[in-house]
Amino acid sequence: MAQIGIIGSGFSSLSAACHLAKAGHSVQVFEKNPTLGGRARQFKKEGFTFDMGPSWYWMPDIFDKFFGQFGKKVSDYYILDKLDPAYKIFFSDDTITIGDTMNKIAKEFDRIEPGSSIPLRKFIAKAQENYDIAINKVVLRPGLSPLELVTPETVARVDQFFKTISDEVRKNFKNPKLISTLEFPVLFLGAKPNKTPSFYSFMNYADFGLGTWHPRGGMYEIIKGMVRLAEELGVSFHTRAGVEEILVDKGRTNGLRLEDQREFTFDIVISGADYQHSESLLSENYRQYSQKYWESKTYAPSSLLFYVGFNKKFKGIEHHNLFFDTDFGKHAEEIYDHPQWPSSPLFYVNFPSVTDKTMAPEGKEAGFFLIPIAPGLEDTPELRAQYFDIIIERLERITDQSVKEHILFQESFCVNDFISEYNSFKGNAYGMANTLRQTAFLRPNLKSSKVKNLYFTGQLTVPGPGVPPSLISGKLVSDLIQKKSIVQ
């Protein structure tokens, strides 16, 4: 049995902790913040509840599989509701409603572009095949070798790694609203659709095929469930326990020094914190990746977030709402190609209290607003206020109702907070983008090449950004450790 210390308590860290504790190891988790969950923390105020980070529950099979590996069910820890509609997309002259079945979605596509349901069903059937390969083959590999990508299934689809999502979508659909609808899901991977391999259309199956769900009480219920499971398995947790240094002796990690100067001895250390920050906890000669390396990579966006309590219910909005009433392509360029504050941003609004009464007091609404922005931008109170006014005005205009006068309070979170709260490189929100040159073995490694018994997990390593991939990342790193039967 090994003594294992884990830095951070996000999804990947909790996943690794559970798997390693189940295997009989002694596991301790260290979280710098007062509450567990990493980016998936929760904020409560005046009877309102807000998930501070992830708000979309996709790929329910991944969560089922995770809990199933411990002889448990999702329902042992939280209650899931399937959303209908899954979400709305607001354009300048129309609204697309994505229902909870393919038949409903196909009907909506035909309303926008007659006959488009035929190529849609073919596209989603192909996306389902890719999903099966991705989830059951590709993402379960630890990213140690390019040969991991070589399977009979991937070889048969090699062209899909050199065409993009945009190529695939625009070949089959002409209506710009439908194109935006089909290109949107890959934004969860943190990259532009025209830079993302078409193989990643499996995200469209995750969307249309598997549906959008909501854990009653919010996404933090998943964290609470995983923590409960971890504690049942014997994991110990330390909050307000920021790590100052990963201790190394003769090329081997042997523990952690906390910011309060307490030291803990471990046989193995795993960091689920931001990868670049994790390596900064080592002396320079033990770091695998230089500052130039980190600067050269393509990162998923940062976000300007608002948590807003309203004193009334609103009409015409759903649990998830996307406002695509401006130029999708231009906003993407202002994130990736010419980083700057967006001239006319797309934005997302989550009103969880539309479907979940526990998220806001009766007759009131909890609103979570998100504007994707480039990482590393200047972040000031004035800019936050300016962009809040922009999106509230558009929400009022597009939904034809008064909103601003019903605000009880608002809180914001942006680049500076991602850095201070999560030690996030450039304040990125989702890790490293899954572009072709940053996929699988081309991502930062799960295992340190310079320090024995030091491992990494989370959205900057394999398989990539998002909650389900983070669960898988924790399993991958635990499998690597398990395969190493004797601590060297």
C-alpha positions as CSV (number, residue, x, y, z in Angstrom):
1,M,0.0,0.0,0.0
2,A,1.3,3.4,-1.0
3,Q,0.9,6.7,0.8
4,I,-0.5,9.1,-1.9
5,G,-1.0,12.9,-1.7
6,I,-3.3,14.6,-4.3
7,I,-3.2,18.4,-4.9
8,G,-6.6,19.8,-5.7
9,S,-10.1,18.5,-5.3
10,G,-11.7,19.0,-8.7
11,F,-13.3,16.1,-10.7
12,S,-10.0,14.6,-11.9
13,S,-8.5,14.6,-8.4
14,L,-11.6,13.1,-6.8
15,S,-11.8,10.4,-9.5
16,A,-8.1,9.5,-8.9
17,A,-8.6,9.5,-5.1
18,C,-11.6,7.1,-5.3
19,H,-9.9,4.7,-7.7
20,L,-6.6,4.6,-5.7
21,A,-8.4,4.3,-2.3
22,K,-10.4,1.4,-3.7
23,A,-7.2,-0.3,-4.7
24,G,-6.1,-0.2,-1.0
25,H,-3.8,2.9,-1.0
26,S,-3.9,5.6,1.7
27,V,-5.0,8.8,0.0
28,Q,-5.0,12.4,1.2
29,V,-6.4,15.3,-0.8
30,F,-5.2,18.9,-0.3
31,E,-7.4,21.8,-1.5
32,K,-6.3,25.5,-1.2
33,N,-9.8,26.9,-1.0
34,P,-12.3,26.6,1.9
35,T,-14.6,24.2,0.1
36,L,-13.9,21.2,-2.1
37,G,-14.7,20.9,-5.8
38,G,-12.1,23.1,-7.6
39,R,-13.8,25.0,-10.4
40,A,-17.0,23.2,-9.6
41,R,-17.6,25.0,-6.3
42,Q,-21.0,26.4,-5.4
43,F,-21.9,29.9,-4.3
44,K,-25.0,30.7,-2.1
45,K,-26.5,34.0,-1.2
46,E,-29.9,35.1,0.1
47,G,-31.5,31.8,-0.6
48,F,-30.0,31.6,-4.2
49,T,-27.7,28.8,-5.3
50,F,-25.2,29.1,-8.1
51,D,-22.8,26.5,-9.6
52,M,-19.6,28.6,-10.0
53,G,-18.2,26.6,-12.9
54,P,-19.5,23.7,-14.9
55,S,-23.3,23.9,-15.5
56,W,-23.9,21.4,-18.4
57,Y,-24.4,17.7,-17.6
58,W,-23.6,15.8,-20.8
59,M,-22.4,12.2,-21.3
60,P,-24.5,10.6,-18.5
61,D,-23.0,7.3,-19.4
62,I,-19.5,8.5,-18.1
63,F,-21.0,9.3,-14.7
64,D,-22.8,6.0,-14.6
65,K,-19.6,4.2,-15.5
66,F,-17.7,6.1,-12.8
67,F,-20.0,5.2,-9.9
68,G,-20.5,1.7,-11.3
69,Q,-16.8,0.9,-10.9
70,F,-17.4,1.1,-7.1
71,G,-20.6,-0.9,-7.2
72,K,-22.7,2.2,-6.9
73,K,-25.3,4.1,-9.0
74,V,-25.6,7.8,-9.7
75,S,-29.0,7.6,-7.9
76,D,-27.1,6.6,-4.7
77,Y,-25.7,10.1,-4.6
78,Y,-27.9,12.6,-6.6
79,I,-31.1,12.8,-8.6
80,L,-30.9,13.5,-12.3
81,D,-33.6,15.2,-14.5
82,K,-33.5,15.2,-18.2
83,L,-34.1,18.7,-19.6
84,D,-36.8,19.3,-22.2
85,P,-36.0,21.5,-23.9
86,A,-32.3,20.9,-23.5
87,Y,-31.6,24.5,-24.4
88,K,-32.6,27.4,-26.6
89,I,-30.4,29.3,-29.0
90,F,-31.4,32.9,-29.6
91,F,-30.5,34.5,-33.0
92,S,-31.3,38.0,-34.0
93,D,-34.4,37.0,-36.0
94,D,-35.4,33.5,-34.7
95,T,-35.0,31.0,-31.8
96,I,-34.0,27.4,-32.2
97,T,-35.3,25.1,-29.5
98,I,-33.3,21.8,-29.0
99,G,-35.7,19.2,-27.6
100,D,-35.0,16.0,-25.6
101,T,-35.4,13.6,-28.6
102,M,-33.9,13.3,-32.1
103,N,-37.5,13.5,-33.5
104,K,-38.1,16.9,-31.9
105,I,-34.7,18.2,-33.0
106,A,-35.2,16.9,-36.5
107,K,-38.6,18.7,-36.7
108,E,-36.9,21.9,-35.5
109,F,-34.2,21.6,-38.2
110,D,-36.8,21.1,-40.9
111,R,-38.6,24.2,-39.7
112,I,-35.5,26.2,-40.2
113,E,-34.3,24.5,-43.4
114,P,-36.8,22.1,-45.0
115,G,-35.3,18.7,-45.6
116,S,-32.3,19.3,-43.3
117,S,-33.4,16.5,-41.0
118,I,-32.2,14.0,-43.5
119,P,-28.5,15.0,-43.5
120,L,-28.9,15.7,-39.7
121,R,-29.8,12.1,-39.0
122,K,-26.9,10.8,-41.1
123,F,-24.5,13.3,-39.4
124,I,-25.6,12.2,-35.9
125,A,-25.4,8.5,-36.8
126,K,-21.8,9.0,-37.8
127,A,-21.2,11.0,-34.7
128,Q,-22.6,8.1,-32.6
129,E,-20.1,5.8,-34.2
130,N,-17.3,8.3,-33.3
131,Y,-18.6,8.5,-29.8
132,D,-18.5,4.8,-29.3
133,I,-14.9,4.7,-30.6
134,A,-13.8,7.8,-28.6
135,I,-15.3,6.8,-25.3
136,N,-14.5,3.1,-25.4
137,K,-11.2,3.2,-27.2
138,V,-9.3,6.5,-27.6
139,V,-9.9,8.4,-24.4
140,L,-9.2,5.4,-22.2
141,R,-5.6,5.5,-23.3
142,P,-3.0,7.4,-21.2
143,G,-1.4,9.4,-24.0
144,L,2.0,7.8,-23.8
145,S,2.5,6.9,-27.4
146,P,1.1,7.9,-30.9
147,L,0.4,4.2,-31.4
148,E,-2.4,4.4,-28.9
149,L,-4.4,6.2,-31.6
150,V,-3.8,3.4,-34.1
151,T,-6.8,1.0,-33.9
152,P,-8.8,-0.6,-36.8
153,E,-11.6,1.9,-36.0
154,T,-9.4,5.0,-36.0
155,V,-7.4,3.9,-39.1
156,A,-10.7,3.6,-41.0
157,R,-11.5,7.2,-40.0
158,V,-8.0,8.7,-40.4
159,D,-9.4,11.3,-42.7
160,Q,-11.6,12.7,-39.9
161,F,-8.4,13.7,-38.0
162,F,-7.4,15.9,-40.9
163,K,-10.8,17.5,-41.7
164,T,-12.4,19.8,-39.3
165,I,-15.8,20.0,-37.7
166,S,-16.5,23.1,-39.8
167,D,-15.7,21.1,-43.0
168,E,-18.1,18.4,-42.0
169,V,-20.9,20.6,-41.0
170,R,-20.7,23.0,-43.8
171,K,-20.6,20.2,-46.4
172,N,-24.0,19.1,-45.2
173,F,-25.8,22.3,-44.1
174,K,-26.1,25.7,-45.6
175,N,-28.3,27.6,-43.1
176,P,-26.0,29.7,-40.9
177,K,-28.2,29.1,-37.8
178,L,-28.0,25.3,-38.2
179,I,-24.3,25.6,-38.8
180,S,-23.9,27.5,-35.5
181,T,-26.1,25.0,-33.7
182,L,-23.9,22.1,-34.9
183,E,-20.6,23.8,-34.4
184,F,-21.4,24.9,-30.8
185,P,-20.8,21.6,-28.9
186,V,-17.1,21.5,-29.8
187,L,-16.6,24.8,-27.9
188,F,-16.7,22.5,-24.8
189,L,-13.4,21.2,-26.1
190,G,-11.9,24.7,-26.0
191,A,-11.1,25.2,-29.7
192,K,-12.6,26.8,-32.8
193,P,-14.7,24.5,-35.0
194,N,-12.4,25.1,-37.9
195,K,-9.4,23.9,-35.8
196,T,-11.1,20.9,-34.3
197,P,-10.8,17.5,-36.1
198,S,-14.1,16.3,-37.5
199,F,-13.8,13.1,-35.4
200,Y,-14.9,15.2,-32.5
201,S,-18.4,15.3,-34.0
202,F,-19.0,12.8,-31.2
203,M,-19.8,15.9,-29.1
204,N,-22.9,16.3,-31.3
205,Y,-24.0,12.8,-30.4
206,A,-23.4,13.7,-26.7
207,D,-25.7,16.7,-27.3
208,F,-28.5,15.4,-29.5
209,G,-28.2,11.7,-28.9
210,L,-27.7,11.5,-25.1
211,G,-29.4,14.7,-24.1
212,T,-28.8,17.4,-21.5
213,W,-29.4,16.6,-17.8
214,H,-29.5,18.4,-14.5
215,P,-28.5,17.1,-11.1
216,R,-31.2,18.3,-8.7
217,G,-29.6,20.9,-6.4
218,G,-27.0,21.8,-9.0
219,M,-23.7,20.4,-10.4
220,Y,-22.2,20.6,-7.0
221,E,-24.3,17.5,-6.1
222,I,-21.8,15.5,-8.2
223,I,-18.9,16.8,-6.2
224,K,-20.7,16.1,-2.9
225,G,-21.4,12.6,-4.2
226,M,-17.8,11.9,-5.2
227,V,-16.5,13.3,-1.9
228,R,-18.9,11.0,0.0
229,L,-17.8,8.1,-2.0
230,A,-14.2,8.9,-1.4
231,E,-14.7,9.2,2.3
232,E,-16.5,5.9,2.3
233,L,-13.3,4.5,0.7
234,G,-11.1,6.0,3.4
235,V,-9.8,9.2,1.6
236,S,-8.9,12.1,3.9
237,F,-9.5,15.8,2.9
238,H,-7.7,19.0,3.9
239,T,-9.2,22.4,3.0
240,R,-7.4,25.7,3.2
241,A,-4.3,23.7,2.5
242,G,-2.5,25.4,-0.4
243,V,0.7,23.6,-1.5
244,E,3.9,25.6,-1.6
245,E,6.3,22.9,-2.8
246,I,6.4,19.4,-4.2
247,L,9.2,17.8,-2.3
248,V,11.9,15.9,-4.2
249,D,14.8,13.9,-3.0
250,K,17.3,12.4,-5.4
251,G,14.9,12.7,-8.3
252,R,12.0,11.1,-6.5
253,T,9.0,12.9,-5.0
254,N,8.7,12.3,-1.3
255,G,5.9,14.6,-0.2
256,L,4.4,18.1,0.0
257,R,5.1,21.3,1.9
258,L,2.0,23.4,2.5
259,E,1.9,27.2,2.5
260,D,1.6,27.1,6.3
261,Q,4.9,25.1,6.3
262,R,3.5,21.8,7.4
263,E,5.1,18.9,5.6
264,F,3.5,15.6,4.6
265,T,5.5,12.5,3.5
266,F,4.1,10.5,0.5
267,D,5.4,7.7,-1.7
268,I,3.4,9.2,-4.7
269,V,2.1,12.7,-5.5
270,I,-0.6,13.5,-8.0
271,S,-1.4,17.1,-9.0
272,G,-4.9,17.8,-10.3
273,A,-4.2,21.5,-10.1
274,D,-3.3,23.6,-13.2
275,Y,-0.4,21.7,-14.8
276,Q,1.8,24.8,-15.3
277,H,1.3,25.9,-11.7
278,S,2.0,22.3,-10.5
279,E,5.4,22.3,-12.2
280,S,6.1,25.7,-10.6
281,L,6.0,23.9,-7.3
282,L,9.2,22.1,-8.4
283,S,12.7,23.5,-8.6
284,E,13.4,24.5,-12.2
285,N,15.6,21.5,-13.0
286,Y,12.7,19.1,-12.3
287,R,10.2,20.8,-14.6
288,Q,9.4,19.0,-17.9
289,Y,8.0,22.1,-19.7
290,S,9.5,25.5,-20.1
291,Q,7.6,28.8,-19.8
292,K,8.1,29.1,-23.6
293,Y,6.3,25.8,-24.0
294,W,3.3,27.0,-22.0
295,E,3.2,30.3,-23.8
296,S,3.2,28.5,-27.2
297,K,0.1,26.4,-26.5
298,T,-3.6,27.1,-27.5
299,Y,-5.8,27.4,-24.5
300,A,-9.4,27.0,-24.1
301,P,-11.1,30.3,-23.3
302,S,-11.4,32.1,-20.1
303,S,-14.8,33.4,-19.0
304,L,-16.4,36.5,-17.6
305,L,-19.0,35.1,-15.2
306,F,-21.9,36.7,-13.4
307,Y,-24.0,35.2,-10.6
308,V,-27.2,37.2,-10.4
309,G,-30.3,37.0,-8.1
310,F,-33.5,38.3,-9.6
311,N,-36.7,39.2,-7.7
312,K,-39.1,37.7,-10.3
313,K,-39.5,34.9,-12.9
314,F,-39.0,35.7,-16.6
315,K,-40.8,34.6,-19.7
316,G,-39.4,32.9,-22.8
317,I,-36.2,31.6,-21.2
318,E,-35.2,28.0,-20.4
319,H,-32.7,26.3,-18.1
320,H,-29.9,26.7,-20.7
321,N,-29.9,29.6,-23.2
322,L,-27.3,30.6,-25.8
323,F,-27.4,34.1,-27.3
324,F,-25.9,33.8,-30.8
325,D,-27.4,37.0,-32.1
326,T,-24.0,38.3,-33.1
327,D,-21.2,37.0,-35.3
328,F,-20.0,33.6,-34.1
329,G,-16.9,33.7,-36.2
330,K,-15.8,37.2,-35.2
331,H,-16.1,36.4,-31.5
332,A,-14.0,33.2,-32.0
333,E,-11.3,35.2,-33.8
334,E,-11.2,37.6,-30.8
335,I,-10.6,34.7,-28.5
336,Y,-8.1,32.7,-30.5
337,D,-6.6,34.7,-33.4
338,H,-6.4,38.2,-32.1
339,P,-7.0,38.0,-28.4
340,Q,-9.0,41.0,-27.2
341,W,-12.2,41.8,-25.4
342,P,-15.0,40.9,-27.8
343,S,-16.6,43.7,-29.8
344,S,-20.0,42.0,-29.7
345,P,-19.9,38.9,-27.6
346,L,-21.9,35.7,-27.8
347,F,-23.0,34.7,-24.3
348,Y,-24.7,32.0,-22.3
349,V,-27.3,32.2,-19.6
350,N,-28.1,29.4,-17.2
351,F,-31.4,29.8,-15.3
352,P,-31.4,26.6,-13.2
353,S,-34.3,27.7,-11.1
354,V,-36.5,27.4,-14.2
355,T,-36.5,23.6,-13.7
356,D,-35.1,23.3,-10.1
357,K,-37.0,25.1,-7.3
358,T,-34.1,24.5,-4.9
359,M,-31.9,27.0,-6.8
360,A,-33.8,30.2,-5.9
361,P,-36.5,31.4,-3.5
362,E,-40.1,31.0,-4.7
363,G,-41.1,33.5,-7.4
364,K,-37.4,34.5,-8.0
365,E,-34.8,33.4,-10.5
366,A,-31.1,32.5,-10.3
367,G,-29.1,33.6,-13.3
368,F,-25.6,32.4,-14.3
369,F,-24.1,34.4,-17.2
370,L,-21.0,33.5,-19.1
371,I,-19.1,35.4,-21.8
372,P,-16.2,33.4,-23.3
373,I,-13.1,35.5,-23.6
374,A,-9.4,35.0,-24.5
375,P,-7.2,34.0,-21.6
376,G,-4.7,36.5,-20.3
377,L,-6.8,39.7,-21.0
378,E,-6.8,42.7,-18.7
379,D,-9.5,42.3,-16.1
380,T,-10.9,45.4,-14.3
381,P,-14.1,46.2,-12.5
382,E,-14.9,48.8,-15.2
383,L,-14.6,46.1,-18.0
384,R,-16.8,43.7,-16.0
385,A,-19.5,46.4,-15.5
386,Q,-19.3,47.4,-19.2
387,Y,-19.9,43.8,-20.4
388,F,-22.6,43.1,-17.9
389,D,-24.6,46.1,-19.2
390,I,-24.0,44.9,-22.8
391,I,-25.5,41.4,-22.2
392,I,-28.3,42.5,-19.9
393,E,-29.4,45.0,-22.6
394,R,-29.4,42.3,-25.2
395,L,-31.2,39.9,-22.9
396,E,-34.0,42.5,-22.4
397,R,-34.2,43.3,-26.1
398,I,-34.2,39.8,-27.5
399,T,-36.6,38.4,-24.9
400,D,-38.7,41.6,-24.9
401,Q,-38.9,42.1,-21.2
402,S,-37.4,44.2,-18.4
403,V,-34.6,42.5,-16.6
404,K,-32.1,45.0,-15.1
405,E,-34.6,46.6,-12.7
406,H,-35.3,43.2,-11.1
407,I,-31.7,42.5,-10.0
408,L,-31.3,41.9,-6.3
409,F,-27.6,41.4,-6.4
410,Q,-24.8,40.4,-8.7
411,E,-21.3,38.9,-8.2
412,S,-18.7,38.4,-10.9
413,F,-15.7,36.1,-11.6
414,C,-13.1,36.6,-14.3
415,V,-9.5,36.2,-15.4
416,N,-8.0,37.6,-12.1
417,D,-10.2,35.2,-10.1
418,F,-9.3,32.1,-12.1
419,I,-5.6,33.0,-11.4
420,S,-6.0,33.7,-7.7
421,E,-8.6,31.0,-6.9
422,Y,-7.3,28.1,-9.1
423,N,-3.8,29.1,-10.1
424,S,-5.0,29.0,-13.7
425,F,-2.4,29.8,-16.4
426,K,-3.4,33.1,-18.0
427,G,-6.7,32.7,-16.2
428,N,-8.0,30.0,-18.6
429,A,-11.3,28.4,-17.6
430,Y,-11.2,25.1,-19.3
431,G,-7.5,24.0,-19.7
432,M,-5.8,23.4,-23.0
433,A,-7.8,23.2,-26.2
434,N,-8.2,19.9,-28.0
435,T,-6.8,20.9,-31.4
436,L,-5.1,18.3,-33.7
437,R,-1.7,19.3,-32.4
438,Q,-2.8,19.1,-28.8
439,T,-4.6,15.7,-28.8
440,A,-3.7,12.5,-26.9
441,F,0.1,11.9,-26.8
442,L,0.7,15.6,-27.9
443,R,-0.8,16.9,-24.6
444,P,1.3,17.3,-21.3
445,N,2.0,13.9,-19.9
446,L,0.2,12.2,-17.0
447,K,3.6,11.1,-15.6
448,S,6.6,13.3,-14.9
449,S,9.6,12.4,-17.0
450,K,11.9,14.1,-14.5
451,V,10.6,13.2,-11.1
452,K,9.8,9.6,-10.1
453,N,6.4,8.9,-8.6
454,L,5.0,12.3,-9.6
455,Y,1.8,12.3,-11.7
456,F,-0.6,14.9,-13.1
457,T,-4.3,14.7,-13.9
458,G,-7.0,17.1,-15.2
459,Q,-7.9,19.2,-18.2
460,L,-4.4,20.2,-19.2
461,T,-3.4,16.6,-19.7
462,V,-5.2,13.7,-21.3
463,P,-7.9,13.3,-22.5
464,G,-8.8,17.1,-22.3
465,P,-11.3,19.7,-21.2
466,G,-14.7,19.1,-19.7
467,V,-16.2,17.3,-16.7
468,P,-16.5,13.7,-18.2
469,P,-12.9,13.8,-19.6
470,S,-11.7,14.9,-16.1
471,L,-13.4,11.9,-14.6
472,I,-11.6,9.7,-17.1
473,S,-8.3,11.5,-16.5
474,G,-8.4,10.6,-12.9
475,K,-9.0,6.9,-13.8
476,L,-6.1,7.0,-16.3
477,V,-3.6,8.3,-13.8
478,S,-4.8,5.8,-11.2
479,D,-4.4,3.0,-13.7
480,L,-0.8,4.1,-14.5
481,I,0.0,4.0,-10.8
482,Q,-1.7,0.6,-10.4
483,K,0.4,-0.9,-13.2
484,K,3.5,0.1,-11.3
485,S,3.2,-2.6,-8.7
486,I,6.2,-1.5,-6.6
487,V,7.0,2.1,-5.8
488,Q,10.4,2.7,-7.1
